[in-house]
Every structure is written in C-alpha cells, then in structure tokens.
Amino acid sequence: MFALVLQGCHLTRYISPTAVPIQSNFSMTEFQVGSHAESPALPDLLASPSRLSGRRVVFAILVTATMAAVMWLSAVALSADGLGTLDIVLLALFLITLPWTVIGFWNAAIGFLILRFSRDPVAAVTPAAARIRGDEPITASVALMACIRNEHPDRVIRNLSPMLAGLAPVGAQFHLYALSDTNDPVLAAAEQRCFEDLAATWHGRIAITYRRREDNDGFKAGNIRDFCLRWGGVHDFAVTLDADSFIPASAILRMARIMQASPEIGILQGLVVGMPSTSAFARIFQFGMRLAMWSYTTGSAWWQGDCGPHWGHNSVLRLKPFTAHCHIPPRPEGGPLGGHILSHDQLEAVLMRRAGYEVRVLPEEHLGWEENPPTLLEFIRRDIRWCQGNMQYWRFLTLPGLKFISRYQLAFAILMFLGSPAWIALLVLGTFGVITAERPSAFMAPNAGLAVLIIILIMWFAPKIATVIDALTRVEARRRYGGGPLFLVNVAIETMFFLMLSPIMWFAHTVFLATLLFGGSVGWGGQARDDHAVPLWLAIAKLWPQMALGWACVSALALAAPVAIPYALLIAGGLALAVPLCVITANRAVGTALLRAGIGRLPEEIAPSPLDSMALPALAMMGRKVESGTRSPG
C-alpha cells in the first residue's frame, strides 16, 4: 500500500488501496466554441450570447454614467476657490479609486435585485445549474487535489475527513491527492504518518495518494501542474482544495453533476465564505465577508457570465483543457515582477476562456468555507503576496486571443491594489490642501463635498447594505444571524472595523508597491492559521509607519483646521489606531468574549450545517454538537 519512488529531484510517495490511480470511465465530450448541450431545463433566453452582451452594455453604461456623475460632483466640490494644480491631482487620484467602488456598487445592486425577486437566482446567472435534478449518478472520474505547504497535517486531515465520509458511498469515482510542497522536515514526517493513517482508514473505499515535492518550483501553480502531468490524463475533473478550505460532499457532488451535464464549462467556481473562528480579528472580518459576498458575486455573475472568476480553490476543473491550455510559464527572471506567477488562479480562468470553454461561478451558500488569517499581521502578509501576484498580470494584458472581459478582469485585479496608494495620497494631499487653505470651505465646498462623501460611503458598503436589507425584511434571515438586535450590533461593529482595517491595508500595499520598484519580492511560505497573540512590541515594529502617518494628519488638522478632523478620521483613524487594533483583535481572551457575546456570529454557529462534522473550536464553544456521521449523499 505504501511505496517510495525517486524521480529526479522529486520524492514521490504513493498511498492507495490499489497500485495505480483509478481509471476514467467517463467519455469526454469535446466542446465546439459557441455550442450548448441540449437540455429542456436550460433557460435558453438567459444563456443566449446576445442577452449576455446586452447585460454587459447595460452594466458598462451604468458604471460609466455613475463615474462621470461622481467625478463632476467632485470637481464642483474642489472648485470652491477655483481648480488649481493640487485639485486636478486630487481628482486624478480619486478617479483611480473609483472603478472598484462603482463596479462594486452596481454588482451589489444587481445582485440584490436578482436574489430578492428572481424565482431561481442561481439559474439567472449560471443557467447550467438548472440542467440537473440532483440525483444523477456520478459517472466522471474526479480527483480531489489538496495542496499543502508547511501546514499542520492534523488540521488538513480535519478538513478532509468529513468530505471523504460523505463521498464514501460513491468513492469509486473519487481519488484524493495530497499534493505536498512541504520543506520543513518535521512537518513532512508528520504529513507522511497522517496520510498513511488516513489511507488505512479509507482503504477499499476511496483511493488516496500522497506526493511530496522536494522543492516548490512554480509555487502552487507548479504543484498543480505537476499533478496534471502525472495523473491528469486518468481523471475527468479535479476539485481544488486548499489546506484551509473545506468543501462538503454535497457541494462536490452538485458541482460534479453540473460539470457532467455541461461540457462547455471548463471551470466551475463555488462561492466561498469564512469558517466560524475563535479569533476576534477573523470573526469580525468574516462576518463582513458573509454580508458582502453573496450579492456581489451574484451581481458580477449576471454580466460576466461565461467569463467568471477563479479563486484557486473550492472549484472544479475540467482536466483535459486545463492541462492543455492553462499552463502559466514563468516570466523572465529579473525585475520586480519576473519569475513564477503568484496569483495563478485568475490567469487560469482567462486562459480557459481563451481556449473556448466557459468559466462560471455558482453563487450558492454551503458550497465551501475557508479559514481566514487570525491576526492583522497575518492578514497583511497574505494580502502582500496577492498584491505581488496581481501586479504580475501587467504582462498578460496584451496576450493574444483573450476575451475583452478577460482583459478587464486582469486590469481590474491590478487596479485593486493600485487604488491603495491613490487613497493614501488623497489623505496626505487632502490634509495638505486643508491646512494651507485660507479656510476649509475655500479648499472644498461643504455641501458638494458632503454629498460626495455620502455617495462614496453608500457605494463602499453597498454589498453589505444589500444583505442587511434582505435580513431585516425576512424573519428567517434575521434568525440565521441570532435575531435583529444582535445582527444590527454586529453590522455596526463590522462597519467600524472595516473603516479601520481598510486604510491600514492601503498603506501596507503602498509600501510594498514602492519596494517592488527596487526589486522587492515575497515568497510562498506556510501561514500561521491558529489563534495567537501579537505582542505590543511586534505590532509597533510592524505598524509604526501607519500609526505615524495617521497621527501626523490628525495633529496637523487639529492645529490648522479642527473642523476637518471627523472627515479625515475615515482614513487617518484606522492608521492612527493600527497598533491597538492589531493587539486587541489578536488577544485570545477578547476572541473568546466576542464569541460568547455573539459578536461576529455566523449562521453556522446557530443552525445545523455541514461544518457540524468538523471539530471546530468555535462551534464547540458555542455548544454545537459534532455529528457522529454524515448522511449519504445519494
């Protein structure tokens, strides 16, 4: 059952009930560009290319008109004493920040309308979901790819075991691959023991293969590429799993059935939300994530359609085209953006679309969960890696054959981080403009300026406002979050948290982007996922620049224009309080107190869910009982 094979510089370990991986018994259907599988359940009107093109035109008009109106109002606000050089610079910086804000607003607004008034919101944006009944047999061979690098193996096994239990009745069609890039010898030895035990537990029911590379060439994309070249040819689909993610068996079966019925889909991405956590930082963050994700994702799927997103995990890949068309070679070494691509997922999506296959998102809850970083410092570390990866998209914007929407997605991903230095510059130059003006009203017209502020705040929070409205107008929705009063308290706390966190992240992105210009870079190491305290000295050492800038702006305004401080605090406040926010939200006692008080409470902490089969500390502290077994998926 266990064998070692040394192949070049790779150490490969196989653990399986059989000597070789299971063979595919699913006949692949080649997809012809522009064709759709015939199905009486498919809403043809929703799937038609002309209707999707019309949606995109409408969306573009809404976004363009909104941006033009906001920019005009901003120009009016800044022209109180005439438009000078500083005003023009401020308008240019503000324009850089607007696309994310405005597009997010319209995604949320459209998503809310669909979720609220459509008879079948999922089919309205992903028509292939209407093709299945939910009881079709799984005839495809499905690989379950769990990518691991320097993780605690017990935690990985915890996330995998309930999934395997649910898939056991149809286990012949599934094969778990633990794809390890671990280079810590202690963790590597523990991984081997854990997966040997896991293979013994599921012997004869689900095949399990454990493979560890001695290096992590190509990072996660290289890990997946190695799998595709070794075993991709014997499977039809692959489910992508991160070490911190969980997909219940019911979600895997649903997505596999959709892929079987829809040969035109190359990647099907499931909606991902945060797991219940005992960390104060993670609890508040993922409560906001839960508020925003559903309406935003539904709205974006309405107009992006077959050019959907890929987040790199909790998705299903069609392996034949993925292996043939989605390989991302490293960029030439040298310069800040050379080498292997860190953010491989969205590039894989645009390459799949270029090959003629659709990329779709399934905006349903209970399709998957992920663990979020437990502290502010870990959150920044993860975001910096994403920042460098997204900046590497520059060289792919002109790649031949990409769809227009695909180019937009790459540009939008780049703009997500370029907006950060624009916001920080707006704070610094705006503060300078106020303190050097004869009076604040000479720098900005009060009425027009206040109108711009209100509009921006509404657009910032639109995805969350949509869920708040929906929850407050539905009794069952309020119950899912612990009742109306507790829900509103959590919304207020998360709003303050978001206003403090955002500028801290903007500053971190700005500093890192500056280091990129001088050859700075980050690697791909393991993440600290367990709750842990952040000492005050460490928080100061890491976050003193944020704190210094925040207090500098507030102090300057206090001396020259105190009336402007409340407005400046929307950005400067989070910077000034970065250190205490980091320390307090990492404190275990604070996390425990918030959990017991219901702060950041998620529906899974109240009602039964697939997470009940996992030994999550947050659920145990809530008194949620762990299920002893998992129902057959049918």
VOZA-301288 format. One line per field, with one value per residue (C-alpha): x, y, z. Coordinates in steps of 0.05 Angstrom, whole numbers. Layout:
VOZA-301288
X = (X	...)
Y = (Y	...)
Z = (Z	...)
This chain:
VOZA-301288
X = (0	59	116	173	193	252	244	299	295	225	209	142	101	40	-12	-71	-115	-91	-24	-46	-97	-168	-182	-233	-298	-328	-326	-304	-346	-305	-334	-344	-340	-409	-447	-490	-512	-585	-627	-701	-684	-636	-665	-643	-661	-614	-558	-561	-498	-540	-573	-506	-478	-538	-525	-453	-473	-523	-472	-419	-468	-487	-414	-392	-450	-441	-366	-378	-430	-387	-326	-367	-393	-322	-297	-352	-332	-259	-272	-296	-237	-223	-189	-114	-58	-70	-144	-130	-81	-133	-185	-137	-123	-196	-210	-161	-201	-270	-275	-272	-322	-372	-368	-376	-438	-472	-453	-486	-548	-559	-544	-594	-649	-635	-633	-695	-740	-716	-752	-686	-628	-574	-602	-610	-534	-510	-560	-524	-547	-617	-595	-590	-641	-590	-597	-557	-503	-431	-400	-338	-272	-258	-192	-192	-129	-108	-49	-6	56	84	16	-2	-26	-77	-113	-112	-139	-194	-218	-213	-245	-318	-313	-287	-342	-395	-364	-353	-418	-393	-319	-301	-307	-262	-188	-156	-87	-49	0	53	105	127	201	201	228	188	123	139	149	83	48	72	47	-21	-35	-13	-65	-117	-104	-112	-177	-207	-175	-221	-269	-232	-164	-112	-45	6	61	114	159	228	222	162	182	126	93	21	12	74	46	-19	19	60	-5	-35	26	28	-44	-88	-98	-134	-187	-241	-248	-207	-234	-186	-175	-130	-103	-150	-212	-270	-320	-376	-390	-458	-425	-374	-429	-472	-415	-392	-462	-465	-398	-422	-484	-446	-387	-377	-355	-281	-280	-337	-323	-363	-379	-332	-347	-309	-310	-331	-270	-247	-202	-231	-199	-225	-294	-307	-274	-313	-379	-368	-345	-410	-451	-416	-401	-469	-499	-432	-417	-488	-487	-420	-440	-502	-459	-392	-429	-382	-320	-327	-275	-230	-204	-157	-195	-265	-273	-279	-232	-243	-174	-164	-169	-139	-76	-73	-87	-77	-4	29	103	147	163	236	276	299	258	207	154	194	195	136	66	40	-34	-44	-119	-149	-98	-121	-192	-176	-134	-191	-238	-189	-190	-265	-290	-335	-314	-375	-387	-441	-466	-495	-482	-459	-413	-350	-314	-245	-205	-184	-119	-127	-88	-78	-5	-21	-76	-26	24	-26	-50	21	31	-34	-11	53	15	-36	18	48	-15	12	49	-13	-59	-39	-38	-66	-135	-163	-235	-249	-280	-218	-173	-219	-213	-137	-137	-188	-145	-86	-127	-150	-80	-62	-122	-86	-31	-83	-124	-62	-41	-112	-104	-36	-50	-120	-93	-41	-94	-138	-83	-55	-122	-146	-204	-230	-290	-242	-209	-274	-346	-381	-447	-417	-361	-410	-452	-391	-373	-443	-445	-377	-396	-461	-423	-368	-418	-469	-454	-465	-524	-558	-552	-573	-637	-652	-640	-681	-741	-741	-756	-717	-657	-654	-657	-597	-555	-582	-641	-649	-618	-555	-550	-551	-499	-454	-465	-444	-382	-361	-372	-324	-275	-277	-265	-204	-177	-182	-131	-83	-84	-79	-15	14	0	31	95	101	88	144	191	173	204	270	268	229	191	156	157	104	111	64	12	0	-73	-80	-101	-41	-27	12	60	56	129	117	55	94	153	108	56	91	92	16	9	57	22	-47	-27	12	-50	-96	-46	-37	-112	-121	-73	-98	-170	-202	-269	-239	-217	-283	-276	-202	-214	-248	-177	-130	-167	-151	-78	-72	-102	-67	-25	-81	-127	-74	-60	-132	-161	-106	-119	-148	-190	-221	-237	-270	-310	-335	-355	-395	-427	-448	-404	-389	-439	-449	-509	-467	-459	-535	-565	-541	-492	-440	-389	-421	-379	-315	-283	-282	-265	-314	-372	-351	-350	-419	-445	-457	-455	-410	-446	-422	-434	-450	-513	-505	-502	-546)
Y = (0	46	56	105	126	173	211	263	316	296	248	217	176	137	115	80	18	0	4	56	112	94	98	144	114	180	195	267	308	357	427	466	541	572	507	488	419	408	407	424	451	503	574	588	661	671	632	667	706	765	772	768	822	865	857	879	940	960	949	990	1047	1046	1046	1099	1145	1137	1151	1213	1240	1228	1260	1320	1329	1321	1375	1421	1407	1423	1485	1526	1573	1552	1489	1491	1441	1407	1399	1367	1318	1301	1289	1243	1203	1198	1173	1115	1093	1099	1037	987	1029	1040	970	940	983	961	888	891	928	880	820	844	851	781	749	785	779	723	656	620	668	616	596	670	679	607	573	506	497	485	426	377	347	329	253	238	185	208	177	221	205	262	278	315	359	382	430	433	472	471	461	424	357	345	409	386	318	351	388	327	273	297	306	235	207	240	215	144	116	136	131	91	154	197	197	243	271	304	348	370	423	420	433	430	361	355	373	328	268	284	290	222	190	225	207	135	132	166	117	59	88	94	32	-1	58	119	119	165	187	228	262	309	351	368	439	483	503	545	551	527	531	488	439	432	429	370	335	348	319	257	240	290	242	190	237	279	333	358	392	444	445	490	469	520	504	456	431	386	324	351	411	368	323	382	415	349	337	407	394	327	360	420	400	474	493	488	517	519	562	554	611	611	641	643	588	604	626	639	696	765	790	733	734	807	803	742	769	827	777	739	803	824	760	735	798	819	752	744	813	804	735	768	807	770	705	656	697	684	686	632	637	578	533	505	498	442	440	402	370	357	431	455	414	433	507	534	525	590	591	634	704	720	729	799	859	861	822	766	692	648	678	681	695	640	630	686	675	603	628	675	621	571	622	636	561	565	538	575	596	600	616	582	635	588	585	519	504	516	550	576	597	670	696	701	767	832	817	750	783	835	781	743	806	827	760	772	843	819	765	814	862	806	808	870	828	787	845	842	766	748	716	739	759	833	814	773	832	874	823	825	901	904	858	904	966	934	947	1009	1043	1036	1087	1133	1132	1145	1202	1231	1232	1265	1316	1329	1344	1390	1425	1438	1464	1510	1538	1604	1566	1494	1518	1551	1483	1444	1467	1438	1417	1385	1353	1323	1296	1262	1232	1204	1175	1141	1112	1083	1052	1026	989	971	896	894	941	893	835	879	900	828	803	858	845	769	736	673	713	751	686	659	714	710	759	830	868	825	828	905	907	863	905	968	934	907	975	1008	950	958	1033	1020	960	989	1046	1000	954	1012	1035	965	957	1026	1009	942	971	1020	964	928	985	970	895	874	809	758	682	630	603	569	611	616	595	582	637	672	736	793	825	901	908	868	907	972	946	926	981	1044	1076	1071	1099	1156	1178	1174	1216	1265	1280	1286	1330	1376	1385	1395	1455	1485	1461	1421	1422	1374	1321	1280	1272	1256	1202	1159	1144	1171	1140	1068	1086	1121	1061	1006	981	974	944	892	874	874	833	780	773	704	728	782	730	684	742	763	692	684	752	733	785	764	707	667	623	560	577	575	524	456	457	413	443	404	344	382	393	469	503	559	511	471	534	551	484	459	383	347	297	226	210	241	225	190	240	197)
Z = (0	10	-38	-49	-119	-130	-195	-209	-155	-135	-79	-95	-46	-66	-16	-47	-40	-109	-143	-194	-195	-216	-290	-321	-345	-368	-442	-451	-499	-540	-537	-600	-589	-586	-575	-516	-494	-507	-444	-435	-365	-391	-394	-465	-461	-402	-436	-503	-523	-546	-479	-443	-489	-473	-399	-408	-447	-393	-339	-375	-384	-310	-288	-337	-321	-246	-250	-294	-245	-184	-218	-238	-167	-140	-188	-163	-91	-104	-146	-86	-98	-169	-195	-183	-195	-128	-143	-210	-178	-126	-180	-217	-154	-139	-209	-197	-136	-168	-213	-154	-115	-171	-200	-130	-120	-184	-174	-105	-130	-187	-143	-91	-143	-170	-102	-79	-139	-184	-178	-188	-174	-188	-255	-273	-271	-281	-327	-325	-253	-280	-321	-263	-215	-162	-165	-228	-219	-218	-279	-284	-251	-202	-170	-103	-102	-33	-40	23	43	114	146	209	180	234	212	139	157	199	137	91	135	133	57	49	94	51	-14	10	-19	-89	-71	-133	-175	-129	-115	-63	-79	-23	-62	-13	-24	49	60	136	153	218	185	125	171	206	139	118	182	179	107	119	174	130	74	122	147	77	48	-3	-4	-32	-64	-32	-60	-22	-62	-35	-79	-52	-77	-93	-163	-191	-123	-121	-196	-205	-154	-194	-260	-233	-215	-284	-319	-275	-264	-302	-360	-318	-289	-320	-266	-208	-145	-118	-43	-2	65	98	57	66	14	38	-3	-23	-56	-93	-119	-141	-179	-209	-236	-266	-300	-327	-356	-384	-428	-447	-376	-363	-292	-242	-182	-118	-71	-11	58	123	176	247	286	358	334	345	281	238	270	253	185	160	186	137	84	93	86	22	-18	-39	-71	-101	-132	-159	-189	-222	-249	-281	-331	-332	-348	-383	-364	-290	-235	-208	-137	-139	-90	-78	-153	-204	-264	-329	-332	-406	-428	-363	-375	-448	-444	-373	-361	-339	-354	-310	-333	-349	-285	-268	-247	-192	-229	-260	-244	-227	-222	-151	-167	-217	-209	-250	-305	-309	-317	-375	-409	-402	-433	-489	-504	-517	-450	-402	-332	-287	-214	-173	-122	-70	4	35	-24	14	72	85	146	147	179	255	262	226	213	181	140	114	98	56	21	2	-33	-72	-87	-120	-157	-185	-207	-248	-291	-327	-379	-395	-412	-485	-490	-559	-562	-494	-489	-474	-407	-390	-403	-359	-303	-304	-306	-250	-207	-218	-202	-136	-109	-148	-115	-47	-59	-90	-25	17	-29	-23	53	51	-4	22	91	60	19	80	126	72	50	78	107	97	56	7	-5	-13	-20	42	10	-52	-11	38	-20	-50	18	28	-42	-33	34	5	-53	-7	36	-18	-18	57	56	7	56	115	78	60	131	164	119	127	194	177	153	219	258	219	250	321	315	292	351	353	277	278	333	291	230	269	297	229	197	246	237	161	165	209	170	100	107	144	84	35	70	71	-4	-18	19	-15	-84	-71	-52	-117	-155	-122	-133	-71	-71	-28	-28	-14	56	104	141	216	220	294	341	372	409	378	428	432	412	349	330	339	299	241	242	268	198	193	263	249	186	218	278	235	193	254	291	231	224	299	294	229	215	271	235	183	232	231	156	157	210	158	132	185	243	224	212	279	316	276	335	386	334	318	391	415	358	367	441	455	514	470	417	469	497	428	412	476	466	395	362	290	296	232	213	223	296	305	257	233	175	141	189	246	224	239	307	301	367	354	346	407	449	423	447	376	376	327	284	292	219	153	114	48	-9	-52)
